[in-house]
């Protein structure tokens, strides 16, 4: 009876540091919804195929399925920022091909809260001079009121 042997993995695939969850978090962190897509209300999933060289850099991107309105270009820009860990492949320089599904969903409108308003009131009165009588001071006494709103 022959023993089943595992075939050795000849070519090791590149991996994103931190795994798939870290890859998704990186894409969501750096993804910016294009202004043209926001105006047009474009939503959907962009499928990008990209090539990873033997150093772990993304060298080429191609859009397989696009949304338009600038979403395709934004997806390619974010994918080009990726850097992978590629283990040594027995001295062979391999070009790897992978796909990414990047979802564009129109952001929810921000709820505008009223800005808090604070006001200060300062009253300024002039005190009478020493040689004036109280009746003369009452006639010339200016009162200033300042209102400051922040």
Phi, psi and omega in degrees: 000129182275144179272130178288123178253144174284137176286133179292143179281108185285314181250121179272132182281148176289150179230144175280135180300123181101348176090187184297326180293321178292325177296314178297320180295320179296315181297314181294328181289322185264353182283130178241129180287121183296145181296322179296322179290326178294317179293321182279345182073030182284133177221156176150190182246129176259126177258118182244128172260135182223155181252136179245126180278182184292346178267352179096008180267145175278119186256338181208148177227146177221136178271119178272322178219123185244169178251325181094186178059031177092352180291324181296315180295322180293320178296317178295321180298315182292321180295324179294342178281345185291147177225123185253158171265121180245118177289160179296135181246057175056036177080003181267130177267109187250142174257116184265148178242130178223166178235149176229136175255112182247120184267133174247118179235133182301126181293146179293143179297140180286136177280122180272125178262143179296138181287134180294140182243131178237134179233144178238143176237131180239124176255133183235123178235147180266130178278149183291149177289162184294326184269002179268150175275158181299331180290321178290322181293325180294327180286326185259005186283103176277146177239126180251138178233127179243137175237125181242124178246133179251000000 
